[in-house]
């Protein structure tokens, strides 16, 4: 029983960390939704008691449906973070200065502007050597991210027919 109550309390804490728009996707009764929203503005010392109350309300809810909605609602966020990590990896690989990395990027995204990428890499490496702010590295990251978001092999800002 203690494990069940603790699991409900953790679910209540997780729900209280969601924004209003994210919480709108989760199937909750109005009373439980109001309790979750109330917990977001509470002082820390009264939260423990409120989480116990919230766990008692969650015991009457369909916990499996709530957890499924949480998993589905967070999936787009997980995908976006994965895309950012992939863009960071490509940027770091390109900044290594190895021509094979540039060739691998161009092979993966044939519509990219090879000369533009080479220029950004050269400028970013120069800025790093001179201890300047990494403006070109940021521009390279944005350029790579645009290719990742636009889809396999498409040039950013264009559509394929």
Beta strands, then each sheet from edge to edge (+ up, - down):
end
